[in-house]
Amino acid sequence: MPSTSSIFDEAVDLVKKRLDELDEERKRLERALAELGGKVTSRSGRRPGRPRGSGPKGSAPKRRRRRKGTHGDQAVKLVEKSPGISASEIAKSMKTKPNYLYRVLGDLEKEKRVTKKGRQYYPAE
């Protein structure tokens, strides 16, 4: 009489084999549907372990909430501490990339928190 563990192992192997067959069949059917011009609606957008409805389909994309002025406040403090500082110097101090900081500094100029003269930034008057 076969042992319980060998029967269990056989069952596991059979289930794994069947799942592989079904996965291959699903892939074939998705390719056929795509060739017919249909939209594949399988697991696109979802990853294993993620709850249903959390993918891009079915709901509006979630937007990250913007923290008001975290980098902007830091940049203003640096400009106040050393007037005439350049954007690249501010970026080095803040350990961020200058191209991101140019956007932040542009917003600060619009808000009239800093002024720019040439390549140097000064506190707003």
N, C-alpha and C positions, 0 to 999 in steps of 0.2 A: 504494500500500500504506500503511495507517495506521501511524503511529508507535507505538513500544512504550509511550511515556508516555500516549498517548491511550487505548490499550487498557487500560492499568493504571487510568487515571482512570475509564473506563467501568465496569470491574469493581468498583472501590471504590464508585461511585455505586449500582450494582445491589445490592451487599451492604448498604449503608446503607438503601436503600429497602426491601429485604426485612426487615431488622431492625425498621424502623419499622412495617411491616405486622404482623409477629409480635408486637410490643409492643402494638399496638392490639388484636389478637385476644386476647392474654393478659388485657388489661384488661376486655374484653367478657366473657370467660369467668369472670373473678373476680367481676364484678358479677352474672352469672347464678347463680353458685354461692352468693353471699351472699344473693340473693333466695330461693333454695331452702332457705336455712337451714344451708348447709354452711359449714365454716370454711375460709377462704382460707389456704392453707399456702405461699404463694409466698415471696418474699424478706422477709417481715415480720421485723423485728428485725435484719436484716443490712444493712450498707451496702456499697457497692462497695469492694473493696480489703481487706475484713476477712476473716480466715480463717473457714472453716466451723466451726460449733460455738462461735463466740465471741459469738453473740447470746443473747438471753434465753431462747430456746426450747432445750430439750434438756439443759440443765444448770442447776444451782443458781446463782442470782446470786452473783457474786463480791462479797465484802464488803471494804471498805477496812479495812486493819489500823489500829487506833487506836494512835497513839503515846501512851504513858503520860505524862500530865501536862505536856505541853509548855506549854500555856497556863496550866494550873493552877500549875505551878512559877513561871512569870512573875508570876502574880497574887499568890502567897504572898510572893515577894520584894518586890513593890511594897507590900503590906500591912505587911510587916516594916519596910520603909524609912520608911513614913509611916503609922503607925497612925491609924485614924479616917478613912481614905480611903473615898470612896463608889464604888459600882460604875461609875458613869458616868465618874468620874475615872480609874479603873483602865482602863476601855475606851479612853479617849482616849490614855492612855500606851501601851497595847498596840496601838493602831490597829486595833481590832476593834469590832464592834457590841455595844452594851450587852445586847441581848436574848440573845445567845449567851453573854455573860459571866455573866449571872445563873445560867444553868445550870451553868457551871463553878464559880461561887462556891457554889452550892447543894451540889454534890458535895464541894467542899472543906470545907464546914461538916459534912457527914455524916462525912467522914474526920477531923474534928476538927483540921484544919490551920489554920482561921481561925474566928473567932466574929463574930457580927453583933449589933450593938446599935443598934436603930433602922435607919437607912440606912447606918450606918458599919461598916466591917470592921476587925477587930483581929487581931493574931497570936494563935494559940491559946496558952493558958497551959500 
